[in-house]
Amino acid sequence: MYNWTIDERKLKQNNPEKYELWKLVQSINYGLDNHKLSKKQLIDAWPFIKNRLDPYKKRALEYLIWKKQYSLPNNLSFWNLSK
């Protein structure tokens, strides 16, 4: 995955932990590029990344990992997203 908004090499060298969290969020939101997510890594990083994820992908992950079905209202749309 090529990302033009950030210098990945510089971020990886200066702050490897932040780079891993950033890469995990980017992979979830924009596509995995044929690699799998580590369930342990996802659970460990969850408190730091959950607010940066797409709401529907967050809901899907919460259901798959914790069987949580109530994290997002069914009537969420663009117009009432910020409520």
mmCIF file of the N, C-alpha and C atoms, coordinates in Angstrom:
data_MODEL
# 
_entry.id   MODEL 
# 
loop_
_atom_site.group_PDB 
_atom_site.id 
_atom_site.type_symbol 
_atom_site.label_atom_id 
_atom_site.label_alt_id 
_atom_site.label_comp_id 
_atom_site.label_asym_id 
_atom_site.label_entity_id 
_atom_site.label_seq_id 
_atom_site.pdbx_PDB_ins_code 
_atom_site.Cartn_x 
_atom_site.Cartn_y 
_atom_site.Cartn_z 
_atom_site.occupancy 
_atom_site.B_iso_or_equiv 
_atom_site.pdbx_formal_charge 
_atom_site.auth_seq_id 
_atom_site.auth_comp_id 
_atom_site.auth_asym_id 
_atom_site.auth_atom_id 
_atom_site.pdbx_PDB_model_num 
ATOM 1   N N  . MET A 1 1  ? 0.856   -1.168  0.000  1.00 0.00 ? 1  MET A N  1 
ATOM 2   C CA . MET A 1 1  ? 0.000   0.000   0.000  1.00 0.00 ? 1  MET A CA 1 
ATOM 3   C C  . MET A 1 1  ? 0.903   1.232   0.000  1.00 0.00 ? 1  MET A C  1 
ATOM 4   N N  . TYR A 1 2  ? 0.648   2.134   -0.911 1.00 0.00 ? 2  TYR A N  1 
ATOM 5   C CA . TYR A 1 2  ? 1.399   3.382   -0.978 1.00 0.00 ? 2  TYR A CA 1 
ATOM 6   C C  . TYR A 1 2  ? 0.562   4.483   -0.352 1.00 0.00 ? 2  TYR A C  1 
ATOM 7   N N  . ASN A 1 3  ? 1.151   5.211   0.569  1.00 0.00 ? 3  ASN A N  1 
ATOM 8   C CA . ASN A 1 3  ? 0.440   6.309   1.210  1.00 0.00 ? 3  ASN A CA 1 
ATOM 9   C C  . ASN A 1 3  ? 1.210   7.593   0.975  1.00 0.00 ? 3  ASN A C  1 
ATOM 10  N N  . TRP A 1 4  ? 0.574   8.543   0.360  1.00 0.00 ? 4  TRP A N  1 
ATOM 11  C CA . TRP A 1 4  ? 1.231   9.805   0.011  1.00 0.00 ? 4  TRP A CA 1 
ATOM 12  C C  . TRP A 1 4  ? 1.101   10.865  1.095  1.00 0.00 ? 4  TRP A C  1 
ATOM 13  N N  . THR A 1 5  ? 0.354   10.627  2.149  1.00 0.00 ? 5  THR A N  1 
ATOM 14  C CA . THR A 1 5  ? 0.136   11.649  3.175  1.00 0.00 ? 5  THR A CA 1 
ATOM 15  C C  . THR A 1 5  ? 1.174   11.629  4.290  1.00 0.00 ? 5  THR A C  1 
ATOM 16  N N  . ILE A 1 6  ? 2.022   10.622  4.311  1.00 0.00 ? 6  ILE A N  1 
ATOM 17  C CA . ILE A 1 6  ? 2.976   10.492  5.413  1.00 0.00 ? 6  ILE A CA 1 
ATOM 18  C C  . ILE A 1 6  ? 4.258   9.844   4.904  1.00 0.00 ? 6  ILE A C  1 
ATOM 19  N N  . ASP A 1 7  ? 5.365   10.200  5.507  1.00 0.00 ? 7  ASP A N  1 
ATOM 20  C CA . ASP A 1 7  ? 6.647   9.575   5.187  1.00 0.00 ? 7  ASP A CA 1 
ATOM 21  C C  . ASP A 1 7  ? 6.783   8.335   6.067  1.00 0.00 ? 7  ASP A C  1 
ATOM 22  N N  . GLU A 1 8  ? 6.491   7.190   5.499  1.00 0.00 ? 8  GLU A N  1 
ATOM 23  C CA . GLU A 1 8  ? 6.458   5.954   6.284  1.00 0.00 ? 8  GLU A CA 1 
ATOM 24  C C  . GLU A 1 8  ? 7.824   5.583   6.841  1.00 0.00 ? 8  GLU A C  1 
ATOM 25  N N  . ARG A 1 9  ? 8.865   5.758   6.066  1.00 0.00 ? 9  ARG A N  1 
ATOM 26  C CA . ARG A 1 9  ? 10.210  5.399   6.551  1.00 0.00 ? 9  ARG A CA 1 
ATOM 27  C C  . ARG A 1 9  ? 10.611  6.240   7.763  1.00 0.00 ? 9  ARG A C  1 
ATOM 28  N N  . LYS A 1 10 ? 10.308  7.525   7.703  1.00 0.00 ? 10 LYS A N  1 
ATOM 29  C CA . LYS A 1 10 ? 10.654  8.412   8.811  1.00 0.00 ? 10 LYS A CA 1 
ATOM 30  C C  . LYS A 1 10 ? 9.845   8.067   10.064 1.00 0.00 ? 10 LYS A C  1 
ATOM 31  N N  . LEU A 1 11 ? 8.552   7.814   9.907  1.00 0.00 ? 11 LEU A N  1 
ATOM 32  C CA . LEU A 1 11 ? 7.704   7.440   11.036 1.00 0.00 ? 11 LEU A CA 1 
ATOM 33  C C  . LEU A 1 11 ? 8.165   6.119   11.639 1.00 0.00 ? 11 LEU A C  1 
ATOM 34  N N  . LYS A 1 12 ? 8.507   5.156   10.779 1.00 0.00 ? 12 LYS A N  1 
ATOM 35  C CA . LYS A 1 12 ? 8.943   3.844   11.257 1.00 0.00 ? 12 LYS A CA 1 
ATOM 36  C C  . LYS A 1 12 ? 10.258  3.944   12.035 1.00 0.00 ? 12 LYS A C  1 
ATOM 37  N N  . GLN A 1 13 ? 11.166  4.802   11.591 1.00 0.00 ? 13 GLN A N  1 
ATOM 38  C CA . GLN A 1 13 ? 12.445  4.965   12.283 1.00 0.00 ? 13 GLN A CA 1 
ATOM 39  C C  . GLN A 1 13 ? 12.297  5.728   13.596 1.00 0.00 ? 13 GLN A C  1 
ATOM 40  N N  . ASN A 1 14 ? 11.505  6.794   13.589 1.00 0.00 ? 14 ASN A N  1 
ATOM 41  C CA . ASN A 1 14 ? 11.399  7.658   14.766 1.00 0.00 ? 14 ASN A CA 1 
ATOM 42  C C  . ASN A 1 14 ? 10.471  7.126   15.848 1.00 0.00 ? 14 ASN A C  1 
ATOM 43  N N  . ASN A 1 15 ? 9.404   6.440   15.449 1.00 0.00 ? 15 ASN A N  1 
ATOM 44  C CA . ASN A 1 15 ? 8.423   5.979   16.425 1.00 0.00 ? 15 ASN A CA 1 
ATOM 45  C C  . ASN A 1 15 ? 7.780   4.674   15.931 1.00 0.00 ? 15 ASN A C  1 
ATOM 46  N N  . PRO A 1 16 ? 8.451   3.542   16.130 1.00 0.00 ? 16 PRO A N  1 
ATOM 47  C CA . PRO A 1 16 ? 7.942   2.269   15.598 1.00 0.00 ? 16 PRO A CA 1 
ATOM 48  C C  . PRO A 1 16 ? 6.577   1.857   16.159 1.00 0.00 ? 16 PRO A C  1 
ATOM 49  N N  . GLU A 1 17 ? 6.290   2.196   17.429 1.00 0.00 ? 17 GLU A N  1 
ATOM 50  C CA . GLU A 1 17 ? 4.994   1.817   18.002 1.00 0.00 ? 17 GLU A CA 1 
ATOM 51  C C  . GLU A 1 17 ? 3.860   2.585   17.324 1.00 0.00 ? 17 GLU A C  1 
ATOM 52  N N  . LYS A 1 18 ? 4.068   3.867   17.148 1.00 0.00 ? 18 LYS A N  1 
ATOM 53  C CA . LYS A 1 18 ? 3.061   4.694   16.482 1.00 0.00 ? 18 LYS A CA 1 
ATOM 54  C C  . LYS A 1 18 ? 2.882   4.259   15.027 1.00 0.00 ? 18 LYS A C  1 
ATOM 55  N N  . TYR A 1 19 ? 3.973   3.854   14.385 1.00 0.00 ? 19 TYR A N  1 
ATOM 56  C CA . TYR A 1 19 ? 3.906   3.364   13.010 1.00 0.00 ? 19 TYR A CA 1 
ATOM 57  C C  . TYR A 1 19 ? 3.042   2.110   12.922 1.00 0.00 ? 19 TYR A C  1 
ATOM 58  N N  . GLU A 1 20 ? 3.227   1.181   13.842 1.00 0.00 ? 20 GLU A N  1 
ATOM 59  C CA . GLU A 1 20 ? 2.435   -0.057  13.822 1.00 0.00 ? 20 GLU A CA 1 
ATOM 60  C C  . GLU A 1 20 ? 0.946   0.228   14.009 1.00 0.00 ? 20 GLU A C  1 
ATOM 61  N N  . LEU A 1 21 ? 0.614   1.144   14.923 1.00 0.00 ? 21 LEU A N  1 
ATOM 62  C CA . LEU A 1 21 ? -0.795  1.513   15.125 1.00 0.00 ? 21 LEU A CA 1 
ATOM 63  C C  . LEU A 1 21 ? -1.353  2.195   13.880 1.00 0.00 ? 21 LEU A C  1 
ATOM 64  N N  . TRP A 1 22 ? -0.581  3.099   13.286 1.00 0.00 ? 22 TRP A N  1 
ATOM 65  C CA . TRP A 1 22 ? -1.015  3.794   12.080 1.00 0.00 ? 22 TRP A CA 1 
ATOM 66  C C  . TRP A 1 22 ? -1.246  2.802   10.948 1.00 0.00 ? 22 TRP A C  1 
ATOM 67  N N  . LYS A 1 23 ? -0.311  1.866   10.768 1.00 0.00 ? 23 LYS A N  1 
ATOM 68  C CA . LYS A 1 23 ? -0.426  0.878   9.695  1.00 0.00 ? 23 LYS A CA 1 
ATOM 69  C C  . LYS A 1 23 ? -1.634  -0.033  9.907  1.00 0.00 ? 23 LYS A C  1 
ATOM 70  N N  . LEU A 1 24 ? -1.902  -0.401  11.145 1.00 0.00 ? 24 LEU A N  1 
ATOM 71  C CA . LEU A 1 24 ? -3.061  -1.234  11.455 1.00 0.00 ? 24 LEU A CA 1 
ATOM 72  C C  . LEU A 1 24 ? -4.360  -0.508  11.106 1.00 0.00 ? 24 LEU A C  1 
ATOM 73  N N  . VAL A 1 25 ? -4.472  0.753   11.488 1.00 0.00 ? 25 VAL A N  1 
ATOM 74  C CA . VAL A 1 25 ? -5.674  1.545   11.173 1.00 0.00 ? 25 VAL A CA 1 
ATOM 75  C C  . VAL A 1 25 ? -5.823  1.700   9.668  1.00 0.00 ? 25 VAL A C  1 
ATOM 76  N N  . GLN A 1 26 ? -4.744  2.001   8.972  1.00 0.00 ? 26 GLN A N  1 
ATOM 77  C CA . GLN A 1 26 ? -4.796  2.161   7.515  1.00 0.00 ? 26 GLN A CA 1 
ATOM 78  C C  . GLN A 1 26 ? -5.211  0.858   6.838  1.00 0.00 ? 26 GLN A C  1 
ATOM 79  N N  . SER A 1 27 ? -4.686  -0.249  7.321  1.00 0.00 ? 27 SER A N  1 
ATOM 80  C CA . SER A 1 27 ? -5.031  -1.550  6.738  1.00 0.00 ? 27 SER A CA 1 
ATOM 81  C C  . SER A 1 27 ? -6.500  -1.875  6.918  1.00 0.00 ? 27 SER A C  1 
ATOM 82  N N  . ILE A 1 28 ? -7.035  -1.586  8.090  1.00 0.00 ? 28 ILE A N  1 
ATOM 83  C CA . ILE A 1 28 ? -8.446  -1.877  8.348  1.00 0.00 ? 28 ILE A CA 1 
ATOM 84  C C  . ILE A 1 28 ? -9.341  -0.951  7.542  1.00 0.00 ? 28 ILE A C  1 
ATOM 85  N N  . ASN A 1 29 ? -9.044  0.332   7.529  1.00 0.00 ? 29 ASN A N  1 
ATOM 86  C CA . ASN A 1 29 ? -9.910  1.302   6.861  1.00 0.00 ? 29 ASN A CA 1 
ATOM 87  C C  . ASN A 1 29 ? -9.823  1.255   5.343  1.00 0.00 ? 29 ASN A C  1 
ATOM 88  N N  . TYR A 1 30 ? -8.650  0.964   4.793  1.00 0.00 ? 30 TYR A N  1 
ATOM 89  C CA . TYR A 1 30 ? -8.462  1.089   3.345  1.00 0.00 ? 30 TYR A CA 1 
ATOM 90  C C  . TYR A 1 30 ? -8.123  -0.204  2.633  1.00 0.00 ? 30 TYR A C  1 
ATOM 91  N N  . GLY A 1 31 ? -8.047  -1.306  3.327  1.00 0.00 ? 31 GLY A N  1 
ATOM 92  C CA . GLY A 1 31 ? -7.814  -2.586  2.677  1.00 0.00 ? 31 GLY A CA 1 
ATOM 93  C C  . GLY A 1 31 ? -6.574  -3.277  3.222  1.00 0.00 ? 31 GLY A C  1 
ATOM 94  N N  . LEU A 1 32 ? -6.628  -4.581  3.250  1.00 0.00 ? 32 LEU A N  1 
ATOM 95  C CA . LEU A 1 32 ? -5.564  -5.363  3.865  1.00 0.00 ? 32 LEU A CA 1 
ATOM 96  C C  . LEU A 1 32 ? -4.456  -5.751  2.897  1.00 0.00 ? 32 LEU A C  1 
ATOM 97  N N  . ASP A 1 33 ? -4.639  -5.564  1.607  1.00 0.00 ? 33 ASP A N  1 
ATOM 98  C CA . ASP A 1 33 ? -3.627  -5.929  0.603  1.00 0.00 ? 33 ASP A CA 1 
ATOM 99  C C  . ASP A 1 33 ? -3.161  -7.374  0.754  1.00 0.00 ? 33 ASP A C  1 
ATOM 100 N N  . ASN A 1 34 ? -4.099  -8.275  0.850  1.00 0.00 ? 34 ASN A N  1 
ATOM 101 C CA . ASN A 1 34 ? -3.840  -9.720  0.890  1.00 0.00 ? 34 ASN A CA 1 
ATOM 102 C C  . ASN A 1 34 ? -3.016  -10.191 2.082  1.00 0.00 ? 34 ASN A C  1 
ATOM 103 N N  . HIS A 1 35 ? -3.095  -9.501  3.201  1.00 0.00 ? 35 HIS A N  1 
ATOM 104 C CA . HIS A 1 35 ? -2.492  -10.050 4.417  1.00 0.00 ? 35 HIS A CA 1 
ATOM 105 C C  . HIS A 1 35 ? -3.559  -10.087 5.511  1.00 0.00 ? 35 HIS A C  1 
ATOM 106 N N  . LYS A 1 36 ? -3.336  -10.959 6.476  1.00 0.00 ? 36 LYS A N  1 
ATOM 107 C CA . LYS A 1 36 ? -4.317  -11.156 7.541  1.00 0.00 ? 36 LYS A CA 1 
ATOM 108 C C  . LYS A 1 36 ? -3.961  -10.323 8.764  1.00 0.00 ? 36 LYS A C  1 
ATOM 109 N N  . LEU A 1 37 ? -4.992  -9.996  9.524  1.00 0.00 ? 37 LEU A N  1 
ATOM 110 C CA . LEU A 1 37 ? -4.792  -9.301  10.791 1.00 0.00 ? 37 LEU A CA 1 
ATOM 111 C C  . LEU A 1 37 ? -4.500  -10.313 11.887 1.00 0.00 ? 37 LEU A C  1 
ATOM 112 N N  . SER A 1 38 ? -3.651  -9.933  12.803 1.00 0.00 ? 38 SER A N  1 
ATOM 113 C CA . SER A 1 38 ? -3.396  -10.748 13.979 1.00 0.00 ? 38 SER A CA 1 
ATOM 114 C C  . SER A 1 38 ? -4.451  -10.392 15.026 1.00 0.00 ? 38 SER A C  1 
ATOM 115 N N  . LYS A 1 39 ? -5.188  -11.390 15.490 1.00 0.00 ? 39 LYS A N  1 
ATOM 116 C CA . LYS A 1 39 ? -6.233  -11.140 16.475 1.00 0.00 ? 39 LYS A CA 1 
ATOM 117 C C  . LYS A 1 39 ? -5.636  -10.595 17.769 1.00 0.00 ? 39 LYS A C  1 
ATOM 118 N N  . LYS A 1 40 ? -4.503  -11.138 18.183 1.00 0.00 ? 40 LYS A N  1 
ATOM 119 C CA . LYS A 1 40 ? -3.854  -10.666 19.408 1.00 0.00 ? 40 LYS A CA 1 
ATOM 120 C C  . LYS A 1 40 ? -3.400  -9.212  19.251 1.00 0.00 ? 40 LYS A C  1 
ATOM 121 N N  . GLN A 1 41 ? -2.802  -8.881  18.120 1.00 0.00 ? 41 GLN A N  1 
ATOM 122 C CA . GLN A 1 41 ? -2.360  -7.510  17.876 1.00 0.00 ? 41 GLN A CA 1 
ATOM 123 C C  . GLN A 1 41 ? -3.550  -6.556  17.859 1.00 0.00 ? 41 GLN A C  1 
ATOM 124 N N  . LEU A 1 42 ? -4.640  -6.978  17.243 1.00 0.00 ? 42 LEU A N  1 
ATOM 125 C CA . LEU A 1 42 ? -5.835  -6.143  17.169 1.00 0.00 ? 42 LEU A CA 1 
ATOM 126 C C  . LEU A 1 42 ? -6.433  -5.904  18.556 1.00 0.00 ? 42 LEU A C  1 
ATOM 127 N N  . ILE A 1 43 ? -6.511  -6.936  19.371 1.00 0.00 ? 43 ILE A N  1 
ATOM 128 C CA . ILE A 1 43 ? -7.060  -6.793  20.725 1.00 0.00 ? 43 ILE A CA 1 
ATOM 129 C C  . ILE A 1 43 ? -6.161  -5.902  21.582 1.00 0.00 ? 43 ILE A C  1 
ATOM 130 N N  . ASP A 1 44 ? -4.847  -6.070  21.459 1.00 0.00 ? 44 ASP A N  1 
ATOM 131 C CA . ASP A 1 44 ? -3.912  -5.245  22.233 1.00 0.00 ? 44 ASP A CA 1 
ATOM 132 C C  . ASP A 1 44 ? -3.977  -3.771  21.829 1.00 0.00 ? 44 ASP A C  1 
ATOM 133 N N  . ALA A 1 45 ? -4.171  -3.504  20.543 1.00 0.00 ? 45 ALA A N  1 
ATOM 134 C CA . ALA A 1 45 ? -4.181  -2.130  20.039 1.00 0.00 ? 45 ALA A CA 1 
ATOM 135 C C  . ALA A 1 45 ? -5.565  -1.496  20.085 1.00 0.00 ? 45 ALA A C  1 
ATOM 136 N N  . TRP A 1 46 ? -6.590  -2.260  20.390 1.00 0.00 ? 46 TRP A N  1 
ATOM 137 C CA . TRP A 1 46 ? -7.972  -1.777  20.303 1.00 0.00 ? 46 TRP A CA 1 
ATOM 138 C C  . TRP A 1 46 ? -8.239  -0.460  21.044 1.00 0.00 ? 46 TRP A C  1 
ATOM 139 N N  . PRO A 1 47 ? -7.785  -0.291  22.283 1.00 0.00 ? 47 PRO A N  1 
ATOM 140 C CA . PRO A 1 47 ? -8.069  0.979   22.980 1.00 0.00 ? 47 PRO A CA 1 
ATOM 141 C C  . PRO A 1 47 ? -7.491  2.206   22.270 1.00 0.00 ? 47 PRO A C  1 
ATOM 142 N N  . PHE A 1 48 ? -6.426  2.017   21.527 1.00 0.00 ? 48 PHE A N  1 
ATOM 143 C CA . PHE A 1 48 ? -5.773  3.136   20.853 1.00 0.00 ? 48 PHE A CA 1 
ATOM 144 C C  . PHE A 1 48 ? -6.333  3.412   19.467 1.00 0.00 ? 48 PHE A C  1 
ATOM 145 N N  . ILE A 1 49 ? -6.890  2.388   18.810 1.00 0.00 ? 49 ILE A N  1 
ATOM 146 C CA . ILE A 1 49 ? -7.320  2.561   17.418 1.00 0.00 ? 49 ILE A CA 1 
ATOM 147 C C  . ILE A 1 49 ? -8.821  2.619   17.227 1.00 0.00 ? 49 ILE A C  1 
ATOM 148 N N  . LYS A 1 50 ? -9.609  2.248   18.217 1.00 0.00 ? 50 LYS A N  1 
ATOM 149 C CA . LYS A 1 50 ? -11.048 2.106   18.001 1.00 0.00 ? 50 LYS A CA 1 
ATOM 150 C C  . LYS A 1 50 ? -11.729 3.395   17.558 1.00 0.00 ? 50 LYS A C  1 
ATOM 151 N N  . ASN A 1 51 ? -11.245 4.549   17.992 1.00 0.00 ? 51 ASN A N  1 
ATOM 152 C CA . ASN A 1 51 ? -11.875 5.811   17.602 1.00 0.00 ? 51 ASN A CA 1 
ATOM 153 C C  . ASN A 1 51 ? -11.404 6.316   16.248 1.00 0.00 ? 51 ASN A C  1 
ATOM 154 N N  . ARG A 1 52 ? -10.423 5.660   15.665 1.00 0.00 ? 52 ARG A N  1 
ATOM 155 C CA . ARG A 1 52 ? -9.904  6.060   14.355 1.00 0.00 ? 52 ARG A CA 1 
ATOM 156 C C  . ARG A 1 52 ? -10.439 5.200   13.223 1.00 0.00 ? 52 ARG A C  1 
ATOM 157 N N  . LEU A 1 53 ? -11.238 4.193   13.542 1.00 0.00 ? 53 LEU A N  1 
ATOM 158 C CA . LEU A 1 53 ? -11.743 3.266   12.532 1.00 0.00 ? 53 LEU A CA 1 
ATOM 159 C C  . LEU A 1 53 ? -13.059 3.739   11.934 1.00 0.00 ? 53 LEU A C  1 
ATOM 160 N N  . ASP A 1 54 ? -13.300 3.289   10.720 1.00 0.00 ? 54 ASP A N  1 
ATOM 161 C CA . ASP A 1 54 ? -14.586 3.502   10.084 1.00 0.00 ? 54 ASP A CA 1 
ATOM 162 C C  . ASP A 1 54 ? -15.662 2.865   10.971 1.00 0.00 ? 54 ASP A C  1 
ATOM 163 N N  . PRO A 1 55 ? -16.780 3.552   11.235 1.00 0.00 ? 55 PRO A N  1 
ATOM 164 C CA . PRO A 1 55 ? -17.776 3.021   12.182 1.00 0.00 ? 55 PRO A CA 1 
ATOM 165 C C  . PRO A 1 55 ? -18.327 1.644   11.811 1.00 0.00 ? 55 PRO A C  1 
ATOM 166 N N  . TYR A 1 56 ? -18.527 1.389   10.540 1.00 0.00 ? 56 TYR A N  1 
ATOM 167 C CA . TYR A 1 56 ? -19.068 0.089   10.143 1.00 0.00 ? 56 TYR A CA 1 
ATOM 168 C C  . TYR A 1 56 ? -18.026 -1.021  10.234 1.00 0.00 ? 56 TYR A C  1 
ATOM 169 N N  . LYS A 1 57 ? -16.784 -0.706  9.941  1.00 0.00 ? 57 LYS A N  1 
ATOM 170 C CA . LYS A 1 57 ? -15.724 -1.704  10.092 1.00 0.00 ? 57 LYS A CA 1 
ATOM 171 C C  . LYS A 1 57 ? -15.456 -1.961  11.566 1.00 0.00 ? 57 LYS A C  1 
ATOM 172 N N  . LYS A 1 58 ? -15.552 -0.922  12.374 1.00 0.00 ? 58 LYS A N  1 
ATOM 173 C CA . LYS A 1 58 ? -15.410 -1.084  13.823 1.00 0.00 ? 58 LYS A CA 1 
ATOM 174 C C  . LYS A 1 58 ? -16.497 -2.005  14.355 1.00 0.00 ? 58 LYS A C  1 
ATOM 175 N N  . ARG A 1 59 ? -17.719 -1.799  13.901 1.00 0.00 ? 59 ARG A N  1 
ATOM 176 C CA . ARG A 1 59 ? -18.837 -2.634  14.340 1.00 0.00 ? 59 ARG A CA 1 
ATOM 177 C C  . ARG A 1 59 ? -18.635 -4.090  13.926 1.00 0.00 ? 59 ARG A C  1 
ATOM 178 N N  . ALA A 1 60 ? -18.153 -4.293  12.703 1.00 0.00 ? 60 ALA A N  1 
ATOM 179 C CA . ALA A 1 60 ? -17.903 -5.658  12.225 1.00 0.00 ? 60 ALA A CA 1 
ATOM 180 C C  . ALA A 1 60 ? -16.812 -6.342  13.046 1.00 0.00 ? 60 ALA A C  1 
ATOM 181 N N  . LEU A 1 61 ? -15.745 -5.619  13.343 1.00 0.00 ? 61 LEU A N  1 
ATOM 182 C CA . LEU A 1 61 ? -14.679 -6.201  14.151 1.00 0.00 ? 61 LEU A CA 1 
ATOM 183 C C  . LEU A 1 61 ? -15.136 -6.502  15.568 1.00 0.00 ? 61 LEU A C  1 
ATOM 184 N N  . GLU A 1 62 ? -15.926 -5.600  16.150 1.00 0.00 ? 62 GLU A N  1 
ATOM 185 C CA . GLU A 1 62 ? -16.442 -5.860  17.500 1.00 0.00 ? 62 GLU A CA 1 
ATOM 186 C C  . GLU A 1 62 ? -17.333 -7.096  17.514 1.00 0.00 ? 62 GLU A C  1 
ATOM 187 N N  . TYR A 1 63 ? -18.093 -7.293  16.469 1.00 0.00 ? 63 TYR A N  1 
ATOM 188 C CA . TYR A 1 63 ? -18.933 -8.480  16.405 1.00 0.00 ? 63 TYR A CA 1 
ATOM 189 C C  . TYR A 1 63 ? -18.079 -9.738  16.243 1.00 0.00 ? 63 TYR A C  1 
ATOM 190 N N  . LEU A 1 64 ? -17.084 -9.692  15.366 1.00 0.00 ? 64 LEU A N  1 
ATOM 191 C CA . LEU A 1 64 ? -16.262 -10.872 15.114 1.00 0.00 ? 64 LEU A CA 1 
ATOM 192 C C  . LEU A 1 64 ? -15.402 -11.256 16.323 1.00 0.00 ? 64 LEU A C  1 
ATOM 193 N N  . ILE A 1 65 ? -14.903 -10.270 17.038 1.00 0.00 ? 65 ILE A N  1 
ATOM 194 C CA . ILE A 1 65 ? -14.001 -10.574 18.152 1.00 0.00 ? 65 ILE A CA 1 
ATOM 195 C C  . ILE A 1 65 ? -14.750 -10.800 19.460 1.00 0.00 ? 65 ILE A C  1 
ATOM 196 N N  . TRP A 1 66 ? -15.675 -9.910  19.785 1.00 0.00 ? 66 TRP A N  1 
ATOM 197 C CA . TRP A 1 66 ? -16.349 -9.976  21.087 1.00 0.00 ? 66 TRP A CA 1 
ATOM 198 C C  . TRP A 1 66 ? -17.833 -10.323 21.002 1.00 0.00 ? 66 TRP A C  1 
ATOM 199 N N  . LYS A 1 67 ? -18.347 -10.588 19.820 1.00 0.00 ? 67 LYS A N  1 
ATOM 200 C CA . LYS A 1 67 ? -19.780 -10.906 19.600 1.00 0.00 ? 67 LYS A CA 1 
ATOM 201 C C  . LYS A 1 67 ? -20.677 -9.771  20.095 1.00 0.00 ? 67 LYS A C  1 
ATOM 202 N N  . LYS A 1 68 ? -20.180 -8.535  19.994 1.00 0.00 ? 68 LYS A N  1 
ATOM 203 C CA . LYS A 1 68 ? -20.899 -7.353  20.441 1.00 0.00 ? 68 LYS A CA 1 
ATOM 204 C C  . LYS A 1 68 ? -21.746 -6.823  19.286 1.00 0.00 ? 68 LYS A C  1 
ATOM 205 N N  . GLN A 1 69 ? -23.056 -6.722  19.475 1.00 0.00 ? 69 GLN A N  1 
ATOM 206 C CA . GLN A 1 69 ? -23.943 -6.336  18.393 1.00 0.00 ? 69 GLN A CA 1 
ATOM 207 C C  . GLN A 1 69 ? -24.565 -4.962  18.586 1.00 0.00 ? 69 GLN A C  1 
ATOM 208 N N  . TYR A 1 70 ? -24.245 -4.266  19.616 1.00 0.00 ? 70 TYR A N  1 
ATOM 209 C CA . TYR A 1 70 ? -24.955 -3.035  19.936 1.00 0.00 ? 70 TYR A CA 1 
ATOM 210 C C  . TYR A 1 70 ? -24.074 -1.792  19.892 1.00 0.00 ? 70 TYR A C  1 
ATOM 211 N N  . SER A 1 71 ? -22.952 -1.845  19.221 1.00 0.00 ? 71 SER A N  1 
ATOM 212 C CA . SER A 1 71 ? -22.021 -0.721  19.274 1.00 0.00 ? 71 SER A CA 1 
ATOM 213 C C  . SER A 1 71 ? -22.400 0.434   18.352 1.00 0.00 ? 71 SER A C  1 
ATOM 214 N N  . LEU A 1 72 ? -23.297 0.220   17.409 1.00 0.00 ? 72 LEU A N  1 
ATOM 215 C CA . LEU A 1 72 ? -23.643 1.257   16.443 1.00 0.00 ? 72 LEU A CA 1 
ATOM 216 C C  . LEU A 1 72 ? -25.125 1.170   16.138 1.00 0.00 ? 72 LEU A C  1 
ATOM 217 N N  . PRO A 1 73 ? -25.814 2.286   16.157 1.00 0.00 ? 73 PRO A N  1 
ATOM 218 C CA . PRO A 1 73 ? -27.243 2.227   15.841 1.00 0.00 ? 73 PRO A CA 1 
ATOM 219 C C  . PRO A 1 73 ? -27.466 1.831   14.382 1.00 0.00 ? 73 PRO A C  1 
ATOM 220 N N  . ASN A 1 74 ? -28.580 1.169   14.134 1.00 0.00 ? 74 ASN A N  1 
ATOM 221 C CA . ASN A 1 74 ? -28.887 0.712   12.784 1.00 0.00 ? 74 ASN A CA 1 
ATOM 222 C C  . ASN A 1 74 ? -29.223 1.850   11.838 1.00 0.00 ? 74 ASN A C  1 
ATOM 223 N N  . ASN A 1 75 ? -29.639 2.967   12.353 1.00 0.00 ? 75 ASN A N  1 
ATOM 224 C CA . ASN A 1 75 ? -30.079 4.070   11.497 1.00 0.00 ? 75 ASN A CA 1 
ATOM 225 C C  . ASN A 1 75 ? -28.987 5.110   11.264 1.00 0.00 ? 75 ASN A C  1 
ATOM 226 N N  . LEU A 1 76 ? -27.731 4.750   11.422 1.00 0.00 ? 76 LEU A N  1 
ATOM 227 C CA . LEU A 1 76 ? -26.645 5.694   11.225 1.00 0.00 ? 76 LEU A CA 1 
ATOM 228 C C  . LEU A 1 76 ? -26.534 6.063   9.748  1.00 0.00 ? 76 LEU A C  1 
ATOM 229 N N  . SER A 1 77 ? -26.497 7.342   9.473  1.00 0.00 ? 77 SER A N  1 
ATOM 230 C CA . SER A 1 77 ? -26.297 7.821   8.110  1.00 0.00 ? 77 SER A CA 1 
ATOM 231 C C  . SER A 1 77 ? -25.338 9.003   8.160  1.00 0.00 ? 77 SER A C  1 
ATOM 232 N N  . PHE A 1 78 ? -24.985 9.504   7.016  1.00 0.00 ? 78 PHE A N  1 
ATOM 233 C CA . PHE A 1 78 ? -24.078 10.633  6.952  1.00 0.00 ? 78 PHE A CA 1 
ATOM 234 C C  . PHE A 1 78 ? -24.626 11.836  7.714  1.00 0.00 ? 78 PHE A C  1 
ATOM 235 N N  . TRP A 1 79 ? -25.928 12.050  7.668  1.00 0.00 ? 79 TRP A N  1 
ATOM 236 C CA . TRP A 1 79 ? -26.524 13.257  8.232  1.00 0.00 ? 79 TRP A CA 1 
ATOM 237 C C  . TRP A 1 79 ? -26.583 13.239  9.746  1.00 0.00 ? 79 TRP A C  1 
ATOM 238 N N  . ASN A 1 80 ? -26.669 12.073  10.364 1.00 0.00 ? 80 ASN A N  1 
ATOM 239 C CA . ASN A 1 80 ? -26.708 12.035  11.819 1.00 0.00 ? 80 ASN A CA 1 
ATOM 240 C C  . ASN A 1 80 ? -25.478 11.360  12.421 1.00 0.00 ? 80 ASN A C  1 
ATOM 241 N N  . LEU A 1 81 ? -24.385 11.318  11.689 1.00 0.00 ? 81 LEU A N  1 
ATOM 242 C CA . LEU A 1 81 ? -23.163 10.675  12.132 1.00 0.00 ? 81 LEU A CA 1 
ATOM 243 C C  . LEU A 1 81 ? -22.553 11.385  13.342 1.00 0.00 ? 81 LEU A C  1 
ATOM 244 N N  . SER A 1 82 ? -22.623 12.694  13.396 1.00 0.00 ? 82 SER A N  1 
ATOM 245 C CA . SER A 1 82 ? -21.961 13.433  14.454 1.00 0.00 ? 82 SER A CA 1 
ATOM 246 C C  . SER A 1 82 ? -22.788 13.562  15.735 1.00 0.00 ? 82 SER A C  1 
ATOM 247 N N  . LYS A 1 83 ? -23.966 13.033  15.767 1.00 0.00 ? 83 LYS A N  1 
ATOM 248 C CA . LYS A 1 83 ? -24.821 13.133  16.961 1.00 0.00 ? 83 LYS A CA 1 
ATOM 249 C C  . LYS A 1 83 ? -24.369 12.213  18.050 1.00 0.00 ? 83 LYS A C  1 
# 
